[in-house]
Amino acid sequence: MSPRFYRYITATFPGLYWRLKNLYRSLGGSSPAKAHTCLPEGQSVEDFFDGLNSKQIRYAFLRWHESLPDNETGRELPLLVDDEHAEHVRGMLVKSSKGRPCRVYSVSGLPGSTFKKLPLYPPGLARMILDEAKLMDQRYRIPSERHSFLTLAYHCVYHLGYRSGIPSRSDVAQLQANNRDVQPDEQQGISANSEKTDSRPLPYLTRLKEMAGGLRIDCEWTLEGLDAYLQRSGWQPAKDKLSRYVRHNAWIHDHFFRSDKPLPESEKKMACFIFRDRVADAGLTETFEQIIRKEGFDILASSPLTGERKERVRQNVRGGNWGRGDWPSSGGDPSHAVFVRDPDPATVPSWLTVKYPLLDNYRIYLIKNKLRKHFNSLLEEEQQHCSSVHVSDNAREAWEYIAHAAPDRIEQVKNKLRETAEM
């Protein structure tokens, strides 16, 4: 299914599409084996990396580099690549359901080189990894020792969660309650969460401990302990990005979102619209605000994004990825933030919660699509269509957005919400 046809079907018949998809999944339906990007048949790992180096590609091979060349296994080769070289590296690979898989991740999350449609790491950290990468065995560019530890810990905690085989604190507490003599490290392959499907110990925790010894890193060997260490090191993703991983990582939901304290009643109806550069360049900011008002939303604050505020939003909102995604072109960087109150929020249909598990207002989803459709209807060529507007999934996320976009307006917005709630 082409991205264009997919967008048409999901936008025109969203309820029907997701109900049929969920029914298919529940009946055990599965897709045929997907083609992966692989090394060309007959090409060795050594030859591939020699080709990268001869073309002066700026890259870093991320994991399990101690096992290279490792020509006999089918283990994936994960590469972090500078944006300007990402397409070239992808061109060196072939699409196949067989062969040695090689996954390319670009710094900013360019199309075809993302993780769950987001940059693999925050772009600033990805650039640091490439800047400090070193050559191993005169052939393989790998992260520095410290970055090797941090990237693997990041992968285990935020990409894999329970599937990494690393215990969570809840697992440790349960094990200790059942058997006071059992050490948590001996149970690294056991998880109480249903997301764990393989009870065999996985090598991630063992490898992390090996690397930590040489770096003199001391932390608690649980998912929560590694998360705390990543936070202290400046490697914990923004909560907006973490929310995009909830569908794929149950630990993130359990750790970051399940225990959130309820917002005050007056603050629960807030939402944030972020218009992108192409909206401002077309002079449509006021038009978009008028459409929002006509849909029954109360605008609480409207703030252009410039300088430091624009950069904060660019780094911390939308997972740090302001590329084109599945659209033919990009809507540009964040340009304008509008904070609104919805006096009449609508319940999110069950078919939509599969795709947006943290969405708390169906009307937000509908107006977002209406604004995007309006903008694209003004363009002469479909190749220029883009995602022109980003919207918060829920009220809590909207409050996080305002802290980045307009921290000086927080009290003003809270006062307006209290006033309207008392009316």
C-alpha positions as CSV (number, residue, x, y, z in Angstrom):
1,M,0.0,0.0,0.0
2,S,1.5,3.3,-1.0
3,P,1.8,6.1,1.6
4,R,-0.7,8.3,-0.4
5,F,-3.3,5.5,-0.7
6,Y,-2.8,4.6,3.0
7,R,-3.4,8.3,4.0
8,Y,-6.5,8.4,1.9
9,I,-8.0,5.3,3.4
10,T,-7.2,6.1,7.0
11,A,-8.5,9.7,6.6
12,T,-11.6,8.8,4.7
13,F,-12.7,5.7,6.5
14,P,-10.7,5.7,9.7
15,G,-13.1,3.8,11.9
16,L,-13.6,1.0,9.3
17,Y,-9.9,0.8,8.5
18,W,-8.8,0.3,12.1
19,R,-11.7,-2.0,13.1
20,L,-10.8,-4.3,10.2
21,K,-7.1,-4.1,11.0
22,N,-7.7,-4.9,14.7
23,L,-10.0,-7.8,13.7
24,Y,-7.3,-9.2,11.4
25,R,-4.7,-9.0,14.1
26,S,-7.1,-10.7,16.6
27,L,-7.7,-13.6,14.2
28,G,-4.0,-14.2,14.0
29,G,-3.4,-12.6,10.7
30,S,0.2,-11.9,9.8
31,S,2.0,-10.2,7.0
32,P,4.3,-12.0,4.6
33,A,8.0,-11.8,5.3
34,K,9.1,-8.3,4.9
35,A,12.0,-7.3,2.7
36,H,14.9,-5.7,4.7
37,T,17.8,-3.6,3.6
38,C,20.7,-6.1,3.3
39,L,24.2,-6.3,2.1
40,P,24.3,-7.3,-1.6
41,E,24.6,-11.1,-2.1
42,G,28.2,-12.2,-1.9
43,Q,29.5,-9.0,-0.2
44,S,31.4,-9.6,3.0
45,V,31.1,-7.4,6.1
46,E,34.7,-6.3,5.6
47,D,34.1,-5.3,2.0
48,F,31.1,-3.3,3.0
49,F,32.9,-1.3,5.7
50,D,35.9,-0.8,3.4
51,G,33.4,0.7,0.9
52,L,32.1,3.1,3.6
53,N,35.6,4.2,4.6
54,S,36.8,4.7,1.0
55,K,33.9,7.1,0.4
56,Q,34.6,8.9,3.7
57,I,31.1,8.2,5.0
58,R,30.5,9.6,8.4
59,Y,29.0,6.7,10.3
60,A,29.2,4.7,13.5
61,F,28.5,0.9,13.9
62,L,26.4,0.8,17.0
63,R,26.3,-2.6,18.7
64,W,28.2,-5.9,19.0
65,H,31.2,-4.5,17.2
66,E,33.4,-6.8,19.3
67,S,32.1,-9.7,17.2
68,L,33.1,-8.3,13.8
69,P,33.5,-9.3,11.1
70,D,30.9,-11.9,12.1
71,N,30.2,-13.0,8.5
72,E,28.5,-16.3,9.5
73,T,25.5,-15.0,11.4
74,G,22.4,-13.1,10.4
75,R,22.7,-10.5,13.2
76,E,21.6,-7.1,12.0
77,L,24.2,-4.4,11.4
78,P,22.9,-1.1,12.9
79,L,24.5,2.0,11.5
80,L,24.1,5.6,12.6
81,V,24.9,7.8,9.6
82,D,25.2,11.6,9.1
83,D,22.2,13.0,7.2
84,E,24.2,14.0,4.1
85,H,25.4,10.4,3.7
86,A,22.2,8.5,4.7
87,E,20.8,8.1,1.2
88,H,24.2,7.1,-0.3
89,V,24.6,4.3,2.3
90,R,21.0,3.1,1.7
91,G,21.9,3.0,-2.0
92,M,24.8,0.6,-1.2
93,L,22.2,-1.9,0.2
94,V,19.5,-4.1,-1.4
95,K,16.0,-4.9,-0.5
96,S,15.6,-8.6,0.3
97,S,13.8,-11.0,2.6
98,K,17.1,-12.9,2.9
99,G,20.7,-11.9,3.4
100,R,22.7,-10.0,6.0
101,P,20.4,-7.2,7.3
102,C,21.8,-3.7,7.7
103,R,19.7,-0.9,9.3
104,V,20.6,2.7,8.5
105,Y,19.6,5.4,11.0
106,S,20.1,9.1,10.1
107,V,20.9,11.8,12.6
108,S,17.7,13.7,12.2
109,G,15.4,10.9,11.2
110,L,15.2,11.2,7.4
111,P,12.5,9.1,5.7
112,G,13.6,5.5,5.5
113,S,16.2,5.9,8.2
114,T,14.2,6.2,11.4
115,F,13.2,4.1,14.4
116,K,9.4,4.0,14.7
117,K,9.3,7.1,12.5
118,L,11.6,9.0,14.9
119,P,15.3,9.7,15.0
120,L,17.0,6.8,16.7
121,Y,18.6,9.2,19.3
122,P,18.0,12.9,19.9
123,P,19.9,14.6,17.0
124,G,22.3,16.5,19.3
125,L,23.4,13.2,21.0
126,A,23.6,11.5,17.6
127,R,26.0,14.2,16.3
128,M,28.1,13.7,19.5
129,I,28.3,9.9,18.8
130,L,29.6,10.6,15.3
131,D,32.0,13.3,16.4
132,E,33.7,11.0,18.9
133,A,33.5,7.8,16.9
134,K,36.8,5.9,16.6
135,L,38.3,3.4,14.2
136,M,38.5,-0.2,15.4
137,D,40.9,-2.7,13.7
138,Q,41.6,0.0,11.1
139,R,38.3,-0.8,9.5
140,Y,35.2,-0.3,11.6
141,R,34.0,3.1,12.9
142,I,32.4,2.5,16.3
143,P,31.3,4.8,19.2
144,S,33.7,5.8,21.9
145,E,33.7,3.5,25.0
146,R,31.4,5.7,27.0
147,H,29.0,6.2,24.0
148,S,29.0,2.4,23.4
149,F,27.7,1.9,26.9
150,L,25.2,4.8,26.7
151,T,23.8,3.8,23.3
152,L,23.3,0.1,24.4
153,A,21.7,1.2,27.6
154,Y,19.4,3.6,25.6
155,H,18.5,0.8,23.3
156,C,17.6,-1.6,26.1
157,V,15.6,0.9,28.1
158,Y,13.7,3.0,25.6
159,H,13.6,0.7,22.5
160,L,13.2,-2.7,24.1
161,G,12.1,-2.2,27.7
162,Y,10.9,-5.6,29.1
163,R,12.0,-7.4,26.0
164,S,15.7,-6.6,26.8
165,G,15.6,-9.2,29.5
166,I,16.8,-6.6,32.0
167,P,14.6,-6.8,35.2
168,S,12.5,-3.9,36.3
169,R,12.2,-3.0,40.0
170,S,8.8,-4.7,40.2
171,D,10.3,-7.9,39.0
172,V,13.2,-7.7,41.5
173,A,10.7,-7.1,44.4
174,Q,8.6,-10.0,43.3
175,L,11.6,-12.3,43.0
176,Q,13.0,-11.3,46.4
177,A,9.6,-11.8,48.0
178,N,9.4,-15.4,46.5
179,N,13.0,-16.3,47.3
180,R,15.2,-14.2,49.6
181,D,18.3,-16.2,48.5
182,V,18.0,-15.4,44.8
183,Q,20.0,-12.5,43.4
184,P,18.3,-10.3,40.9
185,D,21.2,-10.6,38.4
186,E,20.6,-14.4,38.3
187,Q,17.0,-13.8,37.1
188,Q,17.8,-11.3,34.3
189,G,15.8,-13.4,31.7
190,I,12.6,-13.3,33.8
191,S,9.9,-10.6,33.5
192,A,6.4,-10.5,35.0
193,N,5.2,-8.4,32.1
194,S,3.3,-10.1,29.3
195,E,5.5,-8.3,26.7
196,K,8.3,-10.8,27.5
197,T,7.9,-13.7,25.2
198,D,11.3,-15.4,25.5
199,S,12.4,-16.6,29.0
200,R,16.0,-17.3,27.9
201,P,18.5,-14.8,29.4
202,L,19.5,-12.2,26.8
203,P,23.0,-10.8,26.6
204,Y,22.3,-7.2,27.1
205,L,22.7,-6.9,30.8
206,T,25.9,-9.0,30.8
207,R,27.4,-6.8,28.1
208,L,26.4,-3.6,29.9
209,K,28.1,-4.8,33.0
210,E,31.3,-5.7,31.1
211,M,31.5,-2.2,29.6
212,A,30.6,-0.5,32.9
213,G,33.5,-2.2,34.7
214,G,36.1,-0.5,32.4
215,L,34.3,2.8,32.6
216,R,33.9,2.6,36.4
217,I,30.1,3.1,36.0
218,D,28.1,2.2,39.1
219,C,24.3,2.0,38.7
220,E,21.4,-0.1,39.7
221,W,21.1,-3.0,37.2
222,T,17.4,-2.6,36.5
223,L,15.5,-0.7,33.7
224,E,14.7,2.0,36.2
225,G,18.3,2.2,37.4
226,L,19.7,2.5,33.9
227,D,17.0,5.1,33.1
228,A,18.2,7.1,36.1
229,Y,21.8,6.9,34.9
230,L,20.8,8.0,31.4
231,Q,18.9,10.9,32.9
232,R,22.0,12.0,34.9
233,S,24.1,11.7,31.8
234,G,21.7,13.9,29.8
235,W,20.6,10.9,27.6
236,Q,16.9,10.5,28.7
237,P,14.6,11.5,25.8
238,A,12.0,14.2,26.2
239,K,8.7,12.9,27.5
240,D,7.1,13.8,24.2
241,K,9.4,11.4,22.4
242,L,8.8,8.7,25.1
243,S,5.1,8.9,24.5
244,R,5.7,7.9,20.8
245,Y,7.3,4.7,22.1
246,V,4.4,3.6,24.3
247,R,2.8,1.4,21.6
248,H,6.0,-0.6,21.3
249,N,7.4,-0.5,24.8
250,A,5.1,-1.4,27.8
251,W,7.8,-0.5,30.3
252,I,7.7,3.2,29.2
253,H,4.0,3.3,29.8
254,D,4.3,1.6,33.2
255,H,7.3,3.8,34.3
256,F,6.5,7.2,32.8
257,F,2.7,7.4,32.3
258,R,0.8,5.0,34.5
259,S,1.7,6.8,37.8
260,D,1.1,10.4,36.5
261,K,-0.8,12.4,39.1
262,P,-4.2,13.6,37.8
263,L,-4.3,17.1,36.5
264,P,-6.5,19.7,38.3
265,E,-9.9,19.6,36.7
266,S,-9.5,23.1,35.2
267,E,-6.4,22.0,33.3
268,K,-7.7,18.9,31.7
269,K,-9.2,20.5,28.6
270,M,-6.1,22.1,27.3
271,A,-4.5,21.3,24.0
272,C,-1.6,22.8,21.9
273,F,-1.4,23.3,18.1
274,I,2.0,23.9,16.6
275,F,2.0,25.4,13.2
276,R,5.1,24.7,11.1
277,D,7.2,27.1,9.0
278,R,5.2,26.6,5.8
279,V,2.0,27.8,7.5
280,A,3.7,31.0,8.6
281,D,5.5,31.4,5.2
282,A,2.1,31.2,3.5
283,G,0.6,33.8,5.9
284,L,-2.0,31.3,7.1
285,T,-1.4,31.6,10.9
286,E,-4.5,33.8,11.5
287,T,-6.6,31.7,9.1
288,F,-5.7,28.5,11.0
289,E,-6.6,30.3,14.3
290,Q,-10.0,31.3,12.8
291,I,-10.7,27.7,11.8
292,I,-9.8,26.5,15.4
293,R,-12.2,29.1,16.8
294,K,-15.0,28.1,14.4
295,E,-14.6,24.5,15.7
296,G,-15.5,25.7,19.2
297,F,-12.1,25.9,20.8
298,D,-11.2,28.9,23.0
299,I,-7.7,30.3,22.2
300,L,-5.9,30.9,25.5
301,A,-2.5,32.1,24.1
302,S,-0.9,32.4,20.7
303,S,2.9,32.6,20.6
304,P,5.4,32.8,17.6
305,L,8.4,30.6,18.0
306,T,11.8,32.3,17.5
307,G,15.3,31.9,18.7
308,E,15.8,29.8,21.8
309,R,12.1,28.9,22.1
310,K,12.0,27.6,18.6
311,E,15.1,25.5,19.2
312,R,13.6,24.1,22.5
313,V,10.4,23.1,20.7
314,R,12.3,21.6,17.8
315,Q,14.4,19.4,20.1
316,N,11.8,18.4,22.6
317,V,8.5,18.2,20.7
318,R,7.3,15.7,18.0
319,G,10.2,13.4,19.0
320,G,12.7,15.9,17.6
321,N,11.7,14.9,14.1
322,W,10.4,17.7,11.9
323,G,11.0,15.9,8.6
324,R,8.4,14.9,6.0
325,G,7.6,11.5,7.5
326,D,5.1,9.7,5.2
327,W,4.2,12.9,3.4
328,P,5.7,14.0,0.0
329,S,7.4,17.0,1.6
330,S,8.2,18.5,5.0
331,G,6.1,21.2,6.7
332,G,9.3,22.7,8.1
333,D,10.3,23.5,11.7
334,P,8.0,24.6,14.4
335,S,6.9,28.2,13.8
336,H,3.9,29.2,16.0
337,A,2.3,27.7,19.1
338,V,-1.4,28.1,19.9
339,F,-2.8,26.9,23.3
340,V,-6.5,26.2,23.5
341,R,-9.3,25.0,25.7
342,D,-11.9,22.6,24.4
343,P,-15.2,23.1,26.3
344,D,-16.6,19.9,24.8
345,P,-14.0,17.2,24.4
346,A,-15.1,13.9,22.7
347,T,-14.3,10.4,23.8
348,V,-11.6,8.7,21.6
349,P,-13.0,5.8,19.7
350,S,-11.5,2.4,20.5
351,W,-10.2,1.9,17.0
352,L,-8.1,5.0,17.3
353,T,-6.5,4.2,20.7
354,V,-4.6,1.4,19.0
355,K,-2.6,4.0,17.0
356,Y,-2.7,6.8,19.6
357,P,-2.9,5.2,23.0
358,L,-2.4,8.5,24.9
359,L,-4.9,10.6,22.9
360,D,-7.5,12.0,25.2
361,N,-9.8,14.0,22.9
362,Y,-11.2,12.8,19.6
363,R,-11.9,16.4,18.5
364,I,-8.2,17.2,18.6
365,Y,-7.5,14.5,16.1
366,L,-10.3,15.7,13.8
367,I,-9.3,19.4,13.8
368,K,-5.7,18.4,13.2
369,N,-6.7,16.5,10.0
370,K,-9.0,19.4,8.9
371,L,-6.2,21.9,9.2
372,R,-3.8,19.7,7.3
373,K,-6.4,19.1,4.6
374,H,-7.1,22.8,4.3
375,F,-3.4,23.6,3.8
376,N,-2.8,20.9,1.2
377,S,-5.9,21.9,-0.7
378,L,-4.2,25.3,-1.4
379,L,-1.2,23.6,-3.0
380,E,-1.1,23.1,-6.8
381,E,1.0,19.9,-6.7
382,E,0.4,16.8,-4.6
383,Q,4.2,16.5,-4.3
384,Q,4.1,19.6,-2.0
385,H,1.6,18.1,0.4
386,C,2.9,18.0,4.0
387,S,2.1,17.7,7.6
388,S,1.6,21.4,8.3
389,V,0.4,21.1,11.9
390,H,1.4,19.1,15.0
391,V,-1.0,18.7,17.9
392,S,-0.5,17.5,21.5
393,D,-2.0,14.1,22.2
394,N,-3.4,15.0,25.6
395,A,-3.6,17.8,28.2
396,R,-0.5,16.7,30.1
397,E,1.5,16.8,26.9
398,A,0.1,20.3,26.1
399,W,1.5,21.6,29.5
400,E,4.9,20.1,28.6
401,Y,4.7,22.0,25.3
402,I,4.0,25.3,26.8
403,A,7.0,24.9,29.2
404,H,9.2,24.7,26.0
405,A,7.3,27.2,23.8
406,A,6.0,29.9,26.1
407,P,7.0,29.4,29.8
408,D,6.1,33.1,30.5
409,R,2.5,32.4,29.5
410,I,1.9,29.5,31.8
411,E,0.2,31.4,34.7
412,Q,-1.8,33.5,32.2
413,V,-3.2,30.3,30.7
414,K,-3.9,28.7,34.0
415,N,-5.8,31.8,35.1
416,K,-7.9,31.8,32.0
417,L,-8.7,28.1,32.4
418,R,-9.8,28.7,36.0
419,E,-12.0,31.6,35.0
420,T,-13.7,29.7,32.3
421,A,-14.2,26.7,34.5
422,E,-16.0,28.9,37.1
423,M,-18.4,30.4,34.5
